[in-house]
Amino acid sequence: MPIDPEKALAASFEPTTSSYKQDDVILYHLGLGAGAPNQTDANELEYTYEKNLKVLPSFGVVPVFSAMGGAMNTPGLEFNPAMLLHGEQDIEIHRPLPTAAKLSNQSRIAGIYDKGKAALLVMEVETKEEGGDPLFTNRFSLFLRGEGGFGGDSGPKAGNVAPDREPDHVVETPTLPQQALLYRLSGDKNPLHADPEFAKMGGFDVPILHGLCSFGINCKVAVDAALGGDVTNVARYQARFAGVFFPGETMVTSLWKEGDKVFISASSKERGAPVITNAALTLRDGGDVLSAVSVVGFPAARASPQRKQRKARPRPPTSRNRWPSPTTSISSSSWLASNAGTRGSSSSFRPFRRSPRTSSSSSQTRRRTTSTRSCGASRSRIGW
């Protein structure tokens, strides 16, 4: 089905409305793992309790799901939704997000690029408070496999390359086996993340975690570890989805501070496979980041003699087929694929490889974050 960039770029979309309340914000945070391991920690309570409630910048992807459906019926943009992959996410935060709001969303096609075997569609959604100024702007980069070759521009190069040095912080975030079942309550109801039979059709023995859940988990890690929990200091968050993540695995997030950015890279501890790359927070205050030796809530990873060695997590079942290629990074694209009754999963795969288990000593070496201050109970991990 050919792409007509000129016609598609000229398409207009009707504005949509949405709203959210404090409970929606808290439910989103809980779906990312907020409140653990210490539910009475002062910083965690600011994500999970109405008193002093704050809103992660990544929450801005939630209220715009309904605004994305128009892409399916855009003139000049005919494609098979089963061939759609969510490649990247970019959200600009024009001002700190309120804990409740009524919103107006305006969508547009911001770009269509020819990637050879695929087309890259950039959907932009500008969101305002009703009667107010812009609040945040989302850009969803969607790969339409099999729709390239129309002779257009190939698009910009990937940015936000992590520095070639050791990270300033490495944080491990264990996740729950039912993580995707919690996160989907925020509105991303693609059965790929809940239904084992549906997941098998996509080549997975078990459902995978939402890409935008991984997006949120890593946002929280960066805000807590590098910004001391200050959600208001984030002006922009960009990330590329490099591979799948299974509920119950441990997310390993590496952070680098460079100028006005905090660069982010994340992988699965159990498989050593990349999950998020080319990611960064752009800071509103132009580089006001806590140093590696002054991070709130993350003490040095020196195991005390009394600490029991943590049991290794069981590995997830292997896929009967193969893993999606990181060059065509995948996510659910569920606001489109589930509405169309398709699976939104990848048929571009690479061989499955298991990584060797990490010994406790090497794991401790990786966790380089140290702390001289504490926000609530000090800990060396976020999450469960």
Phi, psi and omega in degrees: 000113188289149175265133174247092186301319183298315180292318182293319181292337180274354183293146177243153183234142175288141177293152176239162177240154177204171179205163174209158180238177180303320181298327178294320178296313181296317179298320177299312180299318178297325178294342176266349181108010178297150181093000180233151004277352183239104186290346178261003176299135186301319180292319180293325178296331178291345174265341195233002184222141186302325179294122180061029182298136175236164187236122175298142178303326182293345176300337182300346177282340188287313186287356185254005181306317184293337182282350185271346187295337183296340181297334183291337185240025182281128176302136181082005184226057178275128179203161176275115183298340176292343181262012184266135176233140175275109187269317184214159175224138182221123177231126175261131181255108184283333174200157183306141184285134175287165182280349175204146182195154166254131194235155171237129184243131177239119182263156171202159173271112186273341181185149173225124186236148181264112180258019180090273179273353182218158170256145176252116180255128177251110176263126180248135178232114176266130184242130177238153165289146182305121180075010183238192181275166178305140181254312175204160179231123177260145170231116179260117177264115188243125176272125177253094185294138179085002184249013178275188177085015179270001172089016181271182177298143181278351176091172182289156176287156177294135180251197177054048177284127182296145179301150181273069178201174178296142179293156176285327179219143170230121185237132177259131180236097173296147178240160180277150174301331180263020184305314182294328179293329176285313185296324183297341179291348174277001172121350182266087193264019178305125181295347176304335185259005182221323189264113182301322180294320178294319179297323179296327176296333177271000178095014182242139179287335178223158178298148179261162178283146175302137175300322180286343171288315174301321176303313181289319179304314182287331173297313180297318178302313182293317179297316182288315187281322186257336184244008179063026179085009183276095181289340183284348183271006181260120178261339182198148177220121181235144179204150173248132178276115188257349182176175184275160177224136182259134174306136184100344175282173177252123176278127177252114185249125177254138184231139176231133175261122177219110178061235182265020181231151167244110181278146187228136171219137184225148180213168174275127179296319186291324184253348184065022185261140179294145178242311178227133177225175177047046184243150179197147164265131170262130190267143180287327184267015173065039172110015178281083184239142175294142181286170183294341181256012180216059183257131182290123168085006183229088182288168179300145183274062176253113183287130177282157180300333183280343185289128177284142178293131182288132180294142179294140178285144175295144179287148177289157176300144179283153175287143179286341176258244180216173185276147175298143180291134179293343179284342171238068191304146191240151167209184189283332188047042196286333180295340176259308189294318182290328178293332181268358179074029179241170190269345175057031181244170190267145171250008177260114191232158171233162183299145176284133176230133174268143175265151178296152178297144179270127178290159181297326181291317179291327177296320179292326178296322181294324185279092189269351184295134175236169186212141171241359177226165183226137172248095187076214181283126178293148179201160180258359179223150167262146171104209188276000000 
